């Protein structure tokens, strides 16, 4: 799957090329590696957008 495929069904923000290959999804910034898309989710204890730079 490519980022452009996700962008067709989810709100995707950022400056990455839409042609990047996506190999996984994660809401845990510590688990993000090359090819993994980070989803910043708002929770009851933390807001995932605070960890976007770490991802």
PDB file of N, CA, C and O in Angstrom:
ATOM      1  N   UNK A   1       0.843  -1.166   0.000  1.00  0.00           N
ATOM      2  CA  UNK A   1       0.000   0.000   0.000  1.00  0.00           C
ATOM      3  C   UNK A   1       0.896   1.239   0.000  1.00  0.00           C
ATOM      4  O   UNK A   1       2.002   1.224   0.540  1.00  0.00           O
ATOM      5  N   UNK A   2       0.402   2.294  -0.608  1.00  0.00           N
ATOM      6  CA  UNK A   2       1.130   3.558  -0.640  1.00  0.00           C
ATOM      7  C   UNK A   2       0.355   4.620   0.144  1.00  0.00           C
ATOM      8  O   UNK A   2      -0.851   4.499   0.359  1.00  0.00           O
ATOM      9  N   UNK A   3       1.071   5.652   0.561  1.00  0.00           N
ATOM     10  CA  UNK A   3       0.453   6.717   1.338  1.00  0.00           C
ATOM     11  C   UNK A   3      -0.742   7.322   0.607  1.00  0.00           C
ATOM     12  O   UNK A   3      -1.732   7.693   1.237  1.00  0.00           O
ATOM     13  N   UNK A   4      -0.655   7.421  -0.704  1.00  0.00           N
ATOM     14  CA  UNK A   4      -1.773   7.997  -1.470  1.00  0.00           C
ATOM     15  C   UNK A   4      -3.031   7.138  -1.334  1.00  0.00           C
ATOM     16  O   UNK A   4      -4.139   7.665  -1.428  1.00  0.00           O
ATOM     17  N   UNK A   5      -2.885   5.822  -1.113  1.00  0.00           N
ATOM     18  CA  UNK A   5      -4.043   4.955  -0.918  1.00  0.00           C
ATOM     19  C   UNK A   5      -4.733   5.279   0.407  1.00  0.00           C
ATOM     20  O   UNK A   5      -5.962   5.307   0.480  1.00  0.00           O
ATOM     21  N   UNK A   6      -3.945   5.520   1.447  1.00  0.00           N
ATOM     22  CA  UNK A   6      -4.507   5.902   2.743  1.00  0.00           C
ATOM     23  C   UNK A   6      -5.156   7.278   2.665  1.00  0.00           C
ATOM     24  O   UNK A   6      -6.206   7.514   3.263  1.00  0.00           O
ATOM     25  N   UNK A   7      -4.528   8.176   1.930  1.00  0.00           N
ATOM     26  CA  UNK A   7      -5.044   9.541   1.816  1.00  0.00           C
ATOM     27  C   UNK A   7      -6.431   9.567   1.184  1.00  0.00           C
ATOM     28  O   UNK A   7      -7.181  10.525   1.370  1.00  0.00           O
ATOM     29  N   UNK A   8      -6.768   8.534   0.448  1.00  0.00           N
ATOM     30  CA  UNK A   8      -8.088   8.470  -0.163  1.00  0.00           C
ATOM     31  C   UNK A   8      -9.195   8.124   0.816  1.00  0.00           C
ATOM     32  O   UNK A   8     -10.367   8.373   0.535  1.00  0.00           O
ATOM     33  N   UNK A   9      -8.837   7.545   1.981  1.00  0.00           N
ATOM     34  CA  UNK A   9      -9.859   7.135   2.944  1.00  0.00           C
ATOM     35  C   UNK A   9      -9.694   7.766   4.323  1.00  0.00           C
ATOM     36  O   UNK A   9     -10.615   7.720   5.138  1.00  0.00           O
ATOM     37  N   UNK A  10      -8.528   8.356   4.589  1.00  0.00           N
ATOM     38  CA  UNK A  10      -8.256   8.972   5.891  1.00  0.00           C
ATOM     39  C   UNK A  10      -7.685  10.370   5.696  1.00  0.00           C
ATOM     40  O   UNK A  10      -7.067  10.651   4.669  1.00  0.00           O
ATOM     41  N   UNK A  11      -7.888  11.249   6.676  1.00  0.00           N
ATOM     42  CA  UNK A  11      -7.275  12.581   6.569  1.00  0.00           C
ATOM     43  C   UNK A  11      -5.774  12.484   6.833  1.00  0.00           C
ATOM     44  O   UNK A  11      -5.361  12.256   7.970  1.00  0.00           O
ATOM     45  N   UNK A  12      -4.970  12.651   5.811  1.00  0.00           N
ATOM     46  CA  UNK A  12      -3.513  12.539   5.927  1.00  0.00           C
ATOM     47  C   UNK A  12      -2.905  13.929   5.868  1.00  0.00           C
ATOM     48  O   UNK A  12      -3.177  14.698   4.947  1.00  0.00           O
ATOM     49  N   UNK A  13      -2.074  14.247   6.867  1.00  0.00           N
ATOM     50  CA  UNK A  13      -1.382  15.530   6.897  1.00  0.00           C
ATOM     51  C   UNK A  13       0.113  15.282   6.874  1.00  0.00           C
ATOM     52  O   UNK A  13       0.579  14.231   7.313  1.00  0.00           O
ATOM     53  N   UNK A  14       0.855  16.231   6.371  1.00  0.00           N
ATOM     54  CA  UNK A  14       2.308  16.124   6.379  1.00  0.00           C
ATOM     55  C   UNK A  14       2.896  16.457   5.030  1.00  0.00           C
ATOM     56  O   UNK A  14       2.185  16.779   4.079  1.00  0.00           O
ATOM     57  N   UNK A  15       4.210  16.372   4.969  1.00  0.00           N
ATOM     58  CA  UNK A  15       4.923  16.751   3.754  1.00  0.00           C
ATOM     59  C   UNK A  15       5.517  15.555   3.022  1.00  0.00           C
ATOM     60  O   UNK A  15       6.213  15.730   2.023  1.00  0.00           O
ATOM     61  N   UNK A  16       5.256  14.357   3.498  1.00  0.00           N
ATOM     62  CA  UNK A  16       5.825  13.161   2.873  1.00  0.00           C
ATOM     63  C   UNK A  16       5.244  12.949   1.477  1.00  0.00           C
ATOM     64  O   UNK A  16       4.113  13.342   1.189  1.00  0.00           O
ATOM     65  N   UNK A  17       6.036  12.327   0.630  1.00  0.00           N
ATOM     66  CA  UNK A  17       5.584  11.994  -0.717  1.00  0.00           C
ATOM     67  C   UNK A  17       4.424  11.007  -0.641  1.00  0.00           C
ATOM     68  O   UNK A  17       4.481  10.037   0.115  1.00  0.00           O
ATOM     69  N   UNK A  18       3.404  11.243  -1.399  1.00  0.00           N
ATOM     70  CA  UNK A  18       2.238  10.347  -1.415  1.00  0.00           C
ATOM     71  C   UNK A  18       2.567   8.999  -2.062  1.00  0.00           C
ATOM     72  O   UNK A  18       1.759   8.071  -1.998  1.00  0.00           O
ATOM     73  N   UNK A  19       3.743   8.883  -2.682  1.00  0.00           N
ATOM     74  CA  UNK A  19       4.148   7.630  -3.311  1.00  0.00           C
ATOM     75  C   UNK A  19       4.932   6.717  -2.374  1.00  0.00           C
ATOM     76  O   UNK A  19       5.373   5.646  -2.792  1.00  0.00           O
ATOM     77  N   UNK A  20       5.116   7.120  -1.109  1.00  0.00           N
ATOM     78  CA  UNK A  20       5.848   6.285  -0.158  1.00  0.00           C
ATOM     79  C   UNK A  20       5.105   4.983   0.097  1.00  0.00           C
ATOM     80  O   UNK A  20       3.879   4.968   0.206  1.00  0.00           O
ATOM     81  N   UNK A  21       5.854   3.891   0.190  1.00  0.00           N
ATOM     82  CA  UNK A  21       5.249   2.601   0.503  1.00  0.00           C
ATOM     83  C   UNK A  21       4.986   2.517   1.999  1.00  0.00           C
ATOM     84  O   UNK A  21       5.864   2.817   2.808  1.00  0.00           O
ATOM     85  N   UNK A  22       3.779   2.111   2.364  1.00  0.00           N
ATOM     86  CA  UNK A  22       3.385   1.962   3.762  1.00  0.00           C
ATOM     87  C   UNK A  22       3.418   0.482   4.106  1.00  0.00           C
ATOM     88  O   UNK A  22       2.768  -0.335   3.455  1.00  0.00           O
ATOM     89  N   UNK A  23       4.193   0.146   5.151  1.00  0.00           N
ATOM     90  CA  UNK A  23       4.308  -1.254   5.564  1.00  0.00           C
ATOM     91  C   UNK A  23       3.584  -1.536   6.868  1.00  0.00           C
ATOM     92  O   UNK A  23       3.452  -2.693   7.269  1.00  0.00           O
ATOM     93  N   UNK A  24       3.113  -0.486   7.535  1.00  0.00           N
ATOM     94  CA  UNK A  24       2.407  -0.685   8.791  1.00  0.00           C
ATOM     95  C   UNK A  24       1.814   0.609   9.312  1.00  0.00           C
ATOM     96  O   UNK A  24       2.086   1.691   8.793  1.00  0.00           O
ATOM     97  N   UNK A  25       0.994   0.477  10.351  1.00  0.00           N
ATOM     98  CA  UNK A  25       0.344   1.610  11.000  1.00  0.00           C
ATOM     99  C   UNK A  25       0.585   1.500  12.495  1.00  0.00           C
ATOM    100  O   UNK A  25       0.624   0.397  13.039  1.00  0.00           O
ATOM    101  N   UNK A  26       0.749   2.647  13.173  1.00  0.00           N
ATOM    102  CA  UNK A  26       0.958   2.618  14.616  1.00  0.00           C
ATOM    103  C   UNK A  26       0.471   3.906  15.256  1.00  0.00           C
ATOM    104  O   UNK A  26       0.602   4.985  14.679  1.00  0.00           O
ATOM    105  N   UNK A  27      -0.090   3.787  16.448  1.00  0.00           N
ATOM    106  CA  UNK A  27      -0.430   4.963  17.242  1.00  0.00           C
ATOM    107  C   UNK A  27       0.571   5.126  18.382  1.00  0.00           C
ATOM    108  O   UNK A  27       0.403   5.993  19.240  1.00  0.00           O
ATOM    109  N   UNK A  28       1.614   4.292  18.391  1.00  0.00           N
ATOM    110  CA  UNK A  28       2.691   4.353  19.392  1.00  0.00           C
ATOM    111  C   UNK A  28       3.942   4.897  18.707  1.00  0.00           C
ATOM    112  O   UNK A  28       4.540   4.213  17.876  1.00  0.00           O
ATOM    113  N   UNK A  29       4.338   6.113  19.048  1.00  0.00           N
ATOM    114  CA  UNK A  29       5.483   6.749  18.383  1.00  0.00           C
ATOM    115  C   UNK A  29       6.771   5.964  18.578  1.00  0.00           C
ATOM    116  O   UNK A  29       7.691   6.086  17.769  1.00  0.00           O
ATOM    117  N   UNK A  30       6.857   5.161  19.636  1.00  0.00           N
ATOM    118  CA  UNK A  30       8.068   4.363  19.900  1.00  0.00           C
ATOM    119  C   UNK A  30       8.190   3.180  18.948  1.00  0.00           C
ATOM    120  O   UNK A  30       9.272   2.611  18.807  1.00  0.00           O
ATOM    121  N   UNK A  31       7.099   2.806  18.297  1.00  0.00           N
ATOM    122  CA  UNK A  31       7.097   1.642  17.408  1.00  0.00           C
ATOM    123  C   UNK A  31       7.278   2.016  15.941  1.00  0.00           C
ATOM    124  O   UNK A  31       7.308   1.142  15.075  1.00  0.00           O
ATOM    125  N   UNK A  32       7.397   3.307  15.661  1.00  0.00           N
ATOM    126  CA  UNK A  32       7.481   3.760  14.271  1.00  0.00           C
ATOM    127  C   UNK A  32       8.887   3.569  13.718  1.00  0.00           C
ATOM    128  O   UNK A  32       9.878   3.943  14.343  1.00  0.00           O
ATOM    129  N   UNK A  33       8.945   2.978  12.533  1.00  0.00           N
ATOM    130  CA  UNK A  33      10.201   2.824  11.796  1.00  0.00           C
ATOM    131  C   UNK A  33       9.896   3.092  10.330  1.00  0.00           C
ATOM    132  O   UNK A  33       8.757   3.404   9.981  1.00  0.00           O
ATOM    133  N   UNK A  34      10.876   2.976   9.489  1.00  0.00           N
ATOM    134  CA  UNK A  34      10.696   3.265   8.067  1.00  0.00           C
ATOM    135  C   UNK A  34       9.499   2.501   7.502  1.00  0.00           C
ATOM    136  O   UNK A  34       9.394   1.285   7.659  1.00  0.00           O
ATOM    137  N   UNK A  35       8.614   3.221   6.854  1.00  0.00           N
ATOM    138  CA  UNK A  35       7.454   2.619   6.218  1.00  0.00           C
ATOM    139  C   UNK A  35       6.211   2.562   7.084  1.00  0.00           C
ATOM    140  O   UNK A  35       5.128   2.249   6.589  1.00  0.00           O
ATOM    141  N   UNK A  36       6.347   2.861   8.374  1.00  0.00           N
ATOM    142  CA  UNK A  36       5.207   2.801   9.293  1.00  0.00           C
ATOM    143  C   UNK A  36       4.609   4.199   9.449  1.00  0.00           C
ATOM    144  O   UNK A  36       5.330   5.161   9.713  1.00  0.00           O
ATOM    145  N   UNK A  37       3.303   4.306   9.288  1.00  0.00           N
ATOM    146  CA  UNK A  37       2.601   5.577   9.422  1.00  0.00           C
ATOM    147  C   UNK A  37       2.135   5.730  10.864  1.00  0.00           C
ATOM    148  O   UNK A  37       1.534   4.819  11.434  1.00  0.00           O
ATOM    149  N   UNK A  38       2.421   6.896  11.451  1.00  0.00           N
ATOM    150  CA  UNK A  38       2.013   7.210  12.821  1.00  0.00           C
ATOM    151  C   UNK A  38       0.672   7.925  12.806  1.00  0.00           C
ATOM    152  O   UNK A  38       0.496   8.912  12.092  1.00  0.00           O
ATOM    153  N   UNK A  39      -0.273   7.424  13.596  1.00  0.00           N
ATOM    154  CA  UNK A  39      -1.565   8.063  13.765  1.00  0.00           C
ATOM    155  C   UNK A  39      -1.602   8.703  15.138  1.00  0.00           C
ATOM    156  O   UNK A  39      -1.520   8.009  16.151  1.00  0.00           O
ATOM    157  N   UNK A  40      -1.724  10.019  15.179  1.00  0.00           N
ATOM    158  CA  UNK A  40      -1.777  10.755  16.444  1.00  0.00           C
ATOM    159  C   UNK A  40      -3.228  10.778  16.919  1.00  0.00           C
ATOM    160  O   UNK A  40      -4.062  11.496  16.369  1.00  0.00           O
ATOM    161  N   UNK A  41      -3.510   9.991  17.934  1.00  0.00           N
ATOM    162  CA  UNK A  41      -4.860   9.903  18.470  1.00  0.00           C
ATOM    163  C   UNK A  41      -4.941  10.649  19.794  1.00  0.00           C
ATOM    164  O   UNK A  41      -3.997  10.620  20.585  1.00  0.00           O
ATOM    165  N   UNK A  42      -6.056  11.311  20.037  1.00  0.00           N
ATOM    166  CA  UNK A  42      -6.272  11.984  21.315  1.00  0.00           C
ATOM    167  C   UNK A  42      -6.856  10.975  22.294  1.00  0.00           C
ATOM    168  O   UNK A  42      -7.865  10.328  22.014  1.00  0.00           O
ATOM    169  N   UNK A  43      -6.206  10.854  23.444  1.00  0.00           N
ATOM    170  CA  UNK A  43      -6.679   9.932  24.465  1.00  0.00           C
ATOM    171  C   UNK A  43      -7.093  10.673  25.720  1.00  0.00           C
ATOM    172  O   UNK A  43      -7.052  11.903  25.764  1.00  0.00           O
ATOM    173  N   UNK A  44      -7.493   9.930  26.738  1.00  0.00           N
ATOM    174  CA  UNK A  44      -7.925  10.561  27.985  1.00  0.00           C
ATOM    175  C   UNK A  44      -6.745  11.063  28.813  1.00  0.00           C
ATOM    176  O   UNK A  44      -6.912  11.952  29.648  1.00  0.00           O
ATOM    177  N   UNK A  45      -5.547  10.500  28.590  1.00  0.00           N
ATOM    178  CA  UNK A  45      -4.369  10.900  29.365  1.00  0.00           C
ATOM    179  C   UNK A  45      -3.342  11.657  28.540  1.00  0.00           C
ATOM    180  O   UNK A  45      -2.553  12.419  29.100  1.00  0.00           O
ATOM    181  N   UNK A  46      -3.330  11.473  27.252  1.00  0.00           N
ATOM    182  CA  UNK A  46      -2.330  12.130  26.400  1.00  0.00           C
ATOM    183  C   UNK A  46      -2.903  12.354  25.008  1.00  0.00           C
ATOM    184  O   UNK A  46      -3.820  11.659  24.570  1.00  0.00           O
ATOM    185  N   UNK A  47      -2.339  13.341  24.331  1.00  0.00           N
ATOM    186  CA  UNK A  47      -2.717  13.638  22.953  1.00  0.00           C
ATOM    187  C   UNK A  47      -1.567  13.183  22.065  1.00  0.00           C
ATOM    188  O   UNK A  47      -0.450  13.684  22.195  1.00  0.00           O
ATOM    189  N   UNK A  48      -1.825  12.256  21.182  1.00  0.00           N
ATOM    190  CA  UNK A  48      -0.788  11.697  20.325  1.00  0.00           C
ATOM    191  C   UNK A  48      -0.056  12.716  19.485  1.00  0.00           C
ATOM    192  O   UNK A  48       1.086  12.479  19.091  1.00  0.00           O
ATOM    193  N   UNK A  49      -0.684  13.850  19.197  1.00  0.00           N
ATOM    194  CA  UNK A  49       0.000  14.863  18.390  1.00  0.00           C
ATOM    195  C   UNK A  49       1.224  15.420  19.107  1.00  0.00           C
ATOM    196  O   UNK A  49       2.113  15.973  18.460  1.00  0.00           O
ATOM    197  N   UNK A  50       1.289  15.287  20.424  1.00  0.00           N
ATOM    198  CA  UNK A  50       2.458  15.734  21.186  1.00  0.00           C
ATOM    199  C   UNK A  50       3.677  14.865  20.887  1.00  0.00           C
ATOM    200  O   UNK A  50       4.807  15.269  21.162  1.00  0.00           O
ATOM    201  N   UNK A  51       3.458  13.678  20.328  1.00  0.00           N
ATOM    202  CA  UNK A  51       4.543  12.738  20.039  1.00  0.00           C
ATOM    203  C   UNK A  51       4.859  12.632  18.547  1.00  0.00           C
ATOM    204  O   UNK A  51       5.700  11.825  18.151  1.00  0.00           O
ATOM    205  N   UNK A  52       4.204  13.425  17.732  1.00  0.00           N
ATOM    206  CA  UNK A  52       4.390  13.340  16.283  1.00  0.00           C
ATOM    207  C   UNK A  52       5.833  13.586  15.870  1.00  0.00           C
ATOM    208  O   UNK A  52       6.339  12.892  14.988  1.00  0.00           O
ATOM    209  N   UNK A  53       6.503  14.542  16.475  1.00  0.00           N
ATOM    210  CA  UNK A  53       7.898  14.827  16.115  1.00  0.00           C
ATOM    211  C   UNK A  53       8.801  13.646  16.449  1.00  0.00           C
ATOM    212  O   UNK A  53       9.774  13.395  15.738  1.00  0.00           O
ATOM    213  N   UNK A  54       8.495  12.918  17.516  1.00  0.00           N
ATOM    214  CA  UNK A  54       9.284  11.741  17.896  1.00  0.00           C
ATOM    215  C   UNK A  54       9.099  10.602  16.910  1.00  0.00           C
ATOM    216  O   UNK A  54      10.013   9.808  16.687  1.00  0.00           O
ATOM    217  N   UNK A  55       7.920  10.525  16.322  1.00  0.00           N
ATOM    218  CA  UNK A  55       7.623   9.446  15.387  1.00  0.00           C
ATOM    219  C   UNK A  55       8.365   9.672  14.091  1.00  0.00           C
ATOM    220  O   UNK A  55       8.249   8.870  13.165  1.00  0.00           O
TER     221      UNK A  55
END
